[in-house]
Amino acid sequence: MGNLIPLVQFARLLTTRDPRFSATVLIITVEERHIVKSYVKSQATSAVDDDRITFVYLPTVDPPSPDQKESTNLVSANELERALQRLMDGGDEARRKVKEMKEKARMSVMENGSSYNSLGSLIEELVGLLIIELFK
């Protein structure tokens, strides 16, 4: 879910920057997580107005069995809780850094931002390569 918003934003930037591009977003559905499921659907619905962005819902897969979980390198709930607690205990400094990173990320995708310009350069390069291939 955390990657859906930037992925859809990237797809919108790509498809609006050059109408020859389209995007397909693969969505993993998790039946047990209704909040996540409704959030994903709302994001997909908000992008439906652009016919060059397609959403494909992948079939659900059974979660791993308890013995499969033990044999993998998954992070336990306790480890995750301790890491989040350490982050929260960081106080104002951690929050300040997160806000700073958020602002830098926002600025980078705005027009003339570094990511926006890099995307434009990538598109120009890809289109240039496509044109070269077409005229070989």
C-alpha positions, 0 to 999 in steps of 0.5 A: 500500500505504501508504494501505491501513491508514488507509483500512481503519481509516477504513472500520471507524470509519465503518461501526461508528459508524453501521450505515447506512454501508458502504465499498468499497475499490479495490485496485490489484494489482501482479503483479510485487510479490509482497510487496505483493500478499500484504500487501494480501491479508492486510489485505483478509482481516483486514477480511472479518469486517465485511460492510459493507466490500467489497474490489474488486481492479482489473485489472492494467495494463501498466507504462509503456514506457521512452519513456513513463517519460521523458516523465512527471514520475516521480521517478528511483531516484537522486532517491529514494535521495538524498532517503531518504539525506538523511532518514536522515542527519537522525538522531535529530531526524527519528526523534523527529519521526516518532514524535511525529507517529505518536503524534499520529495514533494519538491523533486516531483514538482515541475522543474524538480530534480525527479521531474526533470530526470523523468523528462530526460528519461522519456526523451532518451527512450523516445530517441532510442525508439525513433532510432530503432524505427528508422534502422 
